[in-house]
């Protein structure tokens, strides 16, 4: 005879959930959070076109020793140039139906309030993505394919990114564009990531339908039509809308100017912060590379990078940035030398020490670019914020109903960028071997 047990009366039970949803993915917000704000932001009124600064590239040269009664030195003026740091417009959008808003309301024993969770998640997603942008050049590169892939419009399909850069910048649910060299691959644009395997570095995409193309921020891409074809090995996977349909580094960038753009000598970005590097070569970072051939990390290479920054700047490096792979290489160098190995905790972040007296901190962020180590004075790179993260719209305190729909929209926004004025103080140690079995 049937019993009134938990199975037979399950339909009567009220489902009780916790107050939070468990995230099944990593959030990395370390790098962006630790930059301090520039004092220039307090002196620029809202609505400004950017943050201008002046660079002195040479002293006045009316100096020198002379014989008695000889002509005085020529009164040569110094040389300088003006730069500008332009805010980027960054958003996180929420749209909910009226039914979802009502159904999501409840008491403490009900499911998480839908609106509260959505707004909290939007903020976390925005800051997480801004941290990703901190490691790029402003143009949204996520990864490079290591084998050809075949998109499908009917079933999920896969692409492989089995190289050092890997899949560390990709997230489930991201909408992306594939680029063949400098142009969007019209057979694989507006594609959405379904899942990521960080071990095999294989990314599964949803069937390449046209669902996300109608609202592509690049107008030309709205008319593309995904079809059966092949994405070539060496193609770039780029954040949806982060580049123009035809990409050039002279185009405006839409993301934060990250470390890759700052630690550059004009090879990646010919113009940086409004200054053309070929015309003003003093305004470039230092790169210690090995002609694209990876080599093992050594103490001498690290000291050479330290010396390069100190030689070109009045501020010696006291901060080193590296990822998980180079941290392992670093531990291998100094595991037997306790002067270098101890960990310290500063500002909530775990750091390591470098140099005889531990005066140089090493900041390890899991999504730092592979094969590279960055050396800088701690106050060289700053946040330039025109508008702090907050709700946009005419009335930022409420959701805005979408015309002709039972839907409401809110959006977070910030107008900000990262910038560096003493760019010559930055030194990049490039072309370093990554260890095997590195995550991502």
Wavefront OBJ file of the C-alpha trace (Angstrom):
o trace
v 0.000 0.000 0.000
v 1.390 3.405 -0.937
v 2.658 5.540 1.917
v 2.501 9.237 2.433
v 6.265 9.483 2.244
v 8.560 12.185 0.879
v 8.199 10.842 -2.647
v 4.410 10.667 -2.821
v 3.819 14.079 -1.269
v 6.803 15.813 -2.879
v 4.446 18.087 -4.797
v 3.320 19.632 -1.491
v 6.779 20.614 -0.300
v 7.958 24.182 -0.552
v 11.456 24.261 -1.977
v 13.875 26.100 0.296
v 17.038 27.549 -1.183
v 19.998 29.331 0.283
v 20.496 33.043 -0.097
v 23.146 32.758 -2.829
v 23.720 30.950 -6.103
v 26.954 28.968 -6.231
v 29.298 30.050 -9.038
v 30.804 27.121 -10.952
v 33.559 29.235 -12.473
v 36.448 31.392 -11.311
v 36.276 35.154 -10.911
v 39.514 37.104 -11.213
v 39.376 40.780 -10.257
v 42.797 41.144 -8.679
v 44.658 43.286 -11.195
v 42.016 45.955 -11.796
v 41.214 46.355 -8.102
v 44.789 47.039 -7.056
v 45.369 50.024 -9.379
v 45.016 53.315 -7.558
v 43.050 56.207 -9.026
v 44.861 59.050 -10.702
v 44.651 62.430 -9.003
v 43.944 63.944 -12.411
v 40.412 62.530 -12.308
v 39.478 64.938 -9.540
v 40.533 67.903 -11.693
v 38.540 67.004 -14.818
v 34.867 67.892 -14.878
v 32.343 65.269 -16.048
v 31.820 65.416 -19.785
v 35.496 65.948 -20.566
v 36.949 64.307 -23.664
v 39.748 62.701 -21.709
v 42.592 63.237 -19.269
v 45.396 65.298 -20.810
v 48.948 65.277 -19.525
v 52.249 66.769 -20.597
v 55.464 64.839 -21.141
v 58.909 66.415 -20.932
v 61.220 64.434 -23.203
v 64.339 66.494 -22.709
v 65.684 69.257 -20.480
v 66.580 72.714 -21.675
v 70.091 72.356 -23.082
v 71.440 75.868 -22.527
v 74.133 74.417 -20.270
v 77.835 73.636 -20.572
v 81.312 74.702 -19.557
v 83.005 77.633 -21.330
v 86.319 79.471 -21.379
v 86.495 82.940 -19.947
v 84.949 85.528 -22.285
v 83.542 82.806 -24.583
v 79.986 82.768 -25.867
v 77.385 81.458 -23.440
v 75.635 78.176 -24.274
v 72.799 78.344 -26.789
v 69.482 78.776 -24.897
v 67.936 75.634 -26.387
v 64.488 74.852 -24.988
v 63.525 71.386 -23.835
v 61.302 69.061 -25.823
v 57.850 67.814 -24.887
v 54.589 66.381 -26.143
v 51.022 66.199 -24.873
v 49.179 62.916 -24.354
v 45.569 62.024 -23.588
v 43.947 59.071 -21.825
v 40.461 58.534 -23.234
v 37.746 56.898 -21.105
v 36.239 53.672 -22.428
v 32.483 53.090 -22.190
v 31.868 49.787 -20.380
v 28.442 48.302 -19.679
v 26.581 45.401 -18.069
v 22.923 45.105 -19.075
v 19.999 43.360 -17.307
v 16.607 42.710 -18.934
v 13.781 40.899 -17.156
v 10.171 40.143 -17.977
v 7.435 41.404 -15.721
v 6.464 37.823 -14.867
v 10.056 36.949 -13.884
v 10.200 39.979 -11.589
v 6.971 38.994 -9.835
v 7.787 35.285 -9.645
v 11.206 36.058 -8.210
v 9.786 37.917 -5.212
v 9.410 36.000 -1.988
v 10.194 35.621 1.668
v 13.335 34.224 3.260
v 12.287 30.644 2.498
v 11.755 31.327 -1.197
v 14.186 31.354 -4.073
v 16.751 34.137 -4.254
v 15.061 37.399 -5.126
v 15.488 37.477 -8.892
v 16.205 41.172 -9.232
v 18.697 41.335 -6.360
v 20.632 38.392 -7.721
v 20.605 39.744 -11.278
v 21.924 43.153 -10.254
v 24.609 41.667 -8.015
v 25.691 39.285 -10.741
v 25.858 42.102 -13.301
v 28.260 44.047 -11.090
v 30.479 40.994 -10.545
v 30.440 40.153 -14.244
v 31.425 43.710 -15.196
v 34.355 43.903 -12.777
v 35.489 40.396 -13.779
v 35.497 41.375 -17.441
v 37.329 44.607 -16.671
v 40.055 42.524 -15.028
v 40.325 40.507 -18.258
v 40.659 43.738 -20.202
v 43.525 44.809 -17.927
v 45.704 42.186 -19.610
v 44.947 43.092 -23.239
v 45.538 45.956 -25.640
v 41.978 47.296 -25.922
v 40.931 45.135 -28.861
v 39.361 42.151 -27.102
v 41.605 39.256 -28.158
v 40.580 36.097 -26.279
v 42.609 33.358 -27.945
v 44.160 31.961 -31.118
v 43.085 28.672 -32.673
v 45.720 25.943 -32.910
v 43.808 23.854 -35.462
v 41.152 24.400 -38.096
v 37.544 24.253 -36.911
v 34.267 23.616 -38.718
v 31.314 25.738 -37.521
v 27.833 24.237 -37.661
v 24.484 25.972 -37.847
v 22.579 22.938 -36.522
v 24.648 21.366 -33.718
v 27.358 22.390 -31.276
v 30.889 22.503 -32.667
v 34.406 22.776 -31.292
v 37.565 24.827 -31.704
v 40.951 24.086 -30.162
v 43.212 26.683 -28.542
v 46.086 24.411 -27.511
v 48.824 27.000 -27.112
v 50.335 29.038 -24.283
v 47.627 31.700 -24.386
v 45.050 28.946 -24.101
v 41.489 29.594 -22.931
v 42.123 31.704 -19.803
v 40.179 34.706 -21.142
v 37.097 32.790 -22.245
v 33.919 32.247 -20.237
v 30.838 30.119 -20.770
v 28.138 32.242 -22.396
v 30.489 34.764 -24.056
v 29.457 35.913 -27.530
v 32.503 36.161 -29.793
v 33.686 36.890 -33.317
v 36.313 34.927 -35.201
v 38.790 37.028 -37.140
v 40.824 35.791 -40.092
v 43.853 38.048 -39.738
v 42.371 41.574 -39.840
v 38.735 40.938 -40.805
v 35.746 39.236 -39.194
v 35.237 35.707 -40.474
v 31.744 36.153 -41.873
v 30.978 32.439 -41.540
v 31.681 32.470 -37.782
v 30.671 35.741 -36.192
v 28.357 36.284 -33.218
v 29.044 32.757 -31.947
v 28.431 31.835 -28.310
v 30.599 29.675 -26.051
v 28.751 26.661 -24.646
v 31.527 25.075 -22.565
v 35.291 25.143 -22.033
v 37.706 22.334 -21.194
v 40.743 23.978 -19.536
v 42.809 20.771 -19.773
v 42.416 19.969 -23.463
v 41.832 23.648 -24.302
v 38.872 22.708 -26.465
v 36.007 25.204 -26.575
v 32.501 24.088 -27.532
v 30.260 26.623 -29.256
v 26.500 26.670 -29.637
v 25.090 26.028 -33.105
v 26.076 29.090 -35.106
v 22.599 30.532 -35.561
v 21.706 34.146 -36.206
v 20.246 34.811 -32.747
v 22.872 37.298 -31.588
v 23.664 38.964 -34.904
v 20.764 41.420 -35.035
v 22.210 43.438 -32.148
v 25.871 43.201 -33.129
v 27.471 46.559 -32.196
v 29.354 46.545 -35.524
v 26.586 47.445 -37.976
v 28.211 45.688 -40.921
v 28.244 42.385 -39.012
v 24.474 42.425 -38.566
v 24.079 41.290 -42.175
v 26.568 38.415 -42.041
v 25.157 34.898 -42.243
v 26.866 31.964 -40.554
v 27.281 29.014 -42.874
v 29.227 25.802 -43.172
v 32.860 26.622 -43.680
v 36.170 26.385 -41.922
v 37.821 28.580 -39.321
v 41.522 28.440 -40.110
v 44.247 27.533 -37.654
v 45.731 30.745 -36.308
v 42.403 32.596 -36.348
v 41.686 35.037 -33.545
v 38.721 34.699 -31.197
v 37.655 38.208 -30.202
v 35.090 39.529 -27.722
v 31.839 40.335 -29.530
v 32.026 43.854 -30.943
v 35.469 44.705 -29.529
v 36.925 45.332 -33.001
v 35.756 46.937 -36.211
v 34.729 44.615 -39.058
v 38.124 45.324 -40.609
v 40.640 45.607 -37.806
v 43.668 47.861 -37.649
v 45.531 49.035 -34.565
v 44.885 52.596 -35.730
v 41.156 52.046 -35.128
v 39.547 53.246 -31.928
v 39.575 50.582 -29.215
v 36.507 49.920 -27.083
v 38.001 48.084 -24.127
v 40.393 49.204 -21.412
v 43.953 49.727 -22.560
v 45.594 46.894 -20.659
v 49.137 45.805 -19.910
v 49.806 44.558 -23.447
v 49.114 48.018 -24.834
v 51.115 49.823 -22.174
v 54.148 47.510 -22.232
v 54.768 48.146 -25.919
v 57.470 49.865 -27.954
v 55.310 50.832 -30.920
v 55.254 47.336 -32.429
v 51.694 46.585 -31.284
v 50.267 50.114 -31.060
v 51.890 52.751 -33.263
v 50.075 55.478 -31.341
v 49.504 55.262 -27.603
v 47.553 57.804 -25.524
v 47.622 60.211 -28.455
v 51.416 60.061 -28.833
v 52.983 58.602 -32.002
v 55.854 56.440 -30.815
v 57.931 56.734 -34.001
v 57.947 60.518 -33.631
v 58.439 60.521 -29.865
v 60.420 57.346 -29.095
v 61.045 58.430 -25.509
v 57.418 57.514 -24.822
v 57.724 53.761 -25.186
v 58.158 50.854 -22.832
v 61.160 48.545 -22.741
v 60.945 45.004 -24.132
v 63.526 42.325 -23.425
v 62.590 39.618 -25.910
v 64.261 36.680 -27.600
v 63.021 36.974 -31.204
v 59.851 34.971 -30.430
v 61.865 31.994 -29.175
v 60.899 31.038 -25.625
v 63.708 30.604 -23.084
v 63.893 29.613 -19.437
v 63.462 32.220 -16.732
v 66.701 33.135 -14.938
v 67.580 35.473 -12.108
v 69.872 37.372 -14.456
v 66.999 38.071 -16.875
v 64.896 39.417 -14.011
v 67.724 41.653 -12.815
v 68.302 42.878 -16.382
v 64.648 43.921 -16.570
v 64.933 45.711 -13.228
v 68.038 47.549 -14.440
v 66.425 48.574 -17.720
v 63.530 50.324 -15.974
v 65.861 51.967 -13.450
v 68.116 53.241 -16.248
v 65.290 54.917 -18.194
v 63.237 56.274 -15.315
v 63.596 58.126 -12.057
v 61.419 55.468 -10.410
v 62.890 51.989 -10.043
v 60.539 48.975 -10.273
v 59.067 47.761 -7.007
v 56.334 45.551 -8.490
v 56.556 42.486 -10.727
v 53.474 40.920 -12.357
v 53.364 37.291 -13.415
v 50.927 34.448 -13.985
v 50.727 30.962 -12.513
v 53.187 29.445 -14.970
v 55.977 31.927 -14.332
v 55.320 31.669 -10.594
v 56.187 27.983 -10.850
v 59.335 28.846 -12.789
v 60.229 31.439 -10.162
v 59.765 28.965 -7.318
v 62.044 26.572 -9.180
v 64.774 29.209 -9.262
v 64.686 30.116 -5.600
v 63.059 27.191 -3.784
v 66.278 26.544 -1.869
v 66.958 30.205 -1.102
v 64.736 31.457 1.724
v 65.651 35.066 0.995
v 63.415 34.949 -2.059
v 60.706 32.420 -1.236
v 58.606 33.704 1.732
v 55.074 34.893 1.008
v 53.652 38.083 2.448
v 50.137 39.454 2.390
v 49.480 43.065 1.479
v 46.113 44.650 0.802
v 44.377 41.292 0.643
v 46.585 39.957 -2.155
v 49.210 37.277 -1.860
v 52.570 38.522 -3.022
v 56.067 37.134 -3.195
v 59.286 39.014 -2.651
v 62.240 39.610 -4.965
v 65.686 41.158 -4.348
v 67.949 40.777 -1.378
v 65.693 42.603 1.083
v 62.306 41.569 -0.391
v 61.746 45.178 -1.461
v 60.111 44.230 -4.780
v 56.669 42.602 -4.582
v 55.544 39.980 -7.066
v 51.815 40.032 -7.776
v 50.434 36.776 -9.185
v 47.169 36.974 -11.130
v 45.979 33.698 -12.727
v 44.969 35.478 -15.946
v 48.208 37.382 -16.483
v 49.543 36.926 -20.018
v 51.642 33.744 -20.367
v 55.313 33.790 -21.425
v 55.726 37.238 -19.889
v 56.742 39.042 -16.703
v 56.036 42.749 -16.172
v 58.246 45.132 -14.152
v 57.007 48.554 -13.015
v 56.961 51.140 -10.248
v 53.773 50.565 -8.226
v 52.295 53.972 -8.996
v 53.135 54.055 -12.698
v 49.776 52.676 -13.909
v 46.587 54.278 -12.615
v 42.854 54.238 -13.125
v 41.451 57.309 -14.869
v 37.742 57.346 -14.075
v 35.317 59.858 -15.503
v 32.268 58.045 -14.077
v 32.421 55.375 -11.380
v 30.521 52.095 -11.780
v 26.837 52.836 -11.261
v 23.413 52.541 -12.826
v 22.837 54.479 -16.041
v 19.723 56.068 -17.492
v 17.691 59.173 -16.723
v 16.605 57.714 -13.404
v 19.345 55.367 -12.192
v 17.232 54.252 -9.223
v 14.713 52.226 -11.195
v 14.392 49.843 -14.098
v 13.154 51.256 -17.383
v 10.251 49.600 -19.148
v 10.928 48.542 -22.710
v 8.423 50.091 -25.074
v 5.755 47.660 -26.344
v 7.047 44.807 -24.114
v 6.333 43.584 -20.603
v 10.028 43.857 -19.916
v 12.309 46.153 -17.973
v 15.978 47.031 -18.422
v 18.763 48.289 -16.194
v 22.381 48.823 -17.099
v 25.529 49.364 -15.127
v 28.109 51.592 -16.695
v 31.479 53.139 -16.053
v 33.499 55.534 -18.187
v 37.094 54.793 -17.322
v 40.453 53.632 -18.582
v 43.880 52.640 -17.393
v 46.790 54.878 -18.207
v 50.492 55.388 -17.706
v 52.362 58.665 -18.025
v 55.888 57.402 -17.227
v 55.770 54.681 -19.838
v 59.547 54.469 -20.056
v 59.555 53.024 -16.529
v 57.816 49.820 -17.712
v 59.875 46.798 -18.784
v 58.491 43.610 -20.290
v 60.474 40.389 -20.015
v 59.088 38.427 -22.963
v 59.520 35.039 -24.646
v 59.647 32.917 -21.503
v 58.928 29.189 -21.440
v 55.732 28.172 -19.692
v 55.775 24.950 -17.616
v 53.767 21.952 -18.728
v 50.282 21.357 -17.288
v 49.635 25.042 -16.669
v 45.907 25.722 -16.004
v 44.013 27.331 -18.912
l 1 2 3 4 5 6 7 8 9 10 11 12 13 14 15 16 17 18 19 20 21 22 23 24 25 26 27 28 29 30 31 32 33 34 35 36 37 38 39 40 41 42 43 44 45 46 47 48 49 50 51 52 53 54 55 56 57 58 59 60 61 62 63 64 65 66 67 68 69 70 71 72 73 74 75 76 77 78 79 80 81 82 83 84 85 86 87 88 89 90 91 92 93 94 95 96 97 98 99 100 101 102 103 104 105 106 107 108 109 110 111 112 113 114 115 116 117 118 119 120 121 122 123 124 125 126 127 128 129 130 131 132 133 134 135 136 137 138 139 140 141 142 143 144 145 146 147 148 149 150 151 152 153 154 155 156 157 158 159 160 161 162 163 164 165 166 167 168 169 170 171 172 173 174 175 176 177 178 179 180 181 182 183 184 185 186 187 188 189 190 191 192 193 194 195 196 197 198 199 200 201 202 203 204 205 206 207 208 209 210 211 212 213 214 215 216 217 218 219 220 221 222 223 224 225 226 227 228 229 230 231 232 233 234 235 236 237 238 239 240 241 242 243 244 245 246 247 248 249 250 251 252 253 254 255 256 257 258 259 260 261 262 263 264 265 266 267 268 269 270 271 272 273 274 275 276 277 278 279 280 281 282 283 284 285 286 287 288 289 290 291 292 293 294 295 296 297 298 299 300 301 302 303 304 305 306 307 308 309 310 311 312 313 314 315 316 317 318 319 320 321 322 323 324 325 326 327 328 329 330 331 332 333 334 335 336 337 338 339 340 341 342 343 344 345 346 347 348 349 350 351 352 353 354 355 356 357 358 359 360 361 362 363 364 365 366 367 368 369 370 371 372 373 374 375 376 377 378 379 380 381 382 383 384 385 386 387 388 389 390 391 392 393 394 395 396 397 398 399 400 401 402 403 404 405 406 407 408 409 410 411 412 413 414 415 416 417 418 419 420 421 422 423 424 425 426 427 428 429 430 431 432 433 434 435 436 437 438 439 440
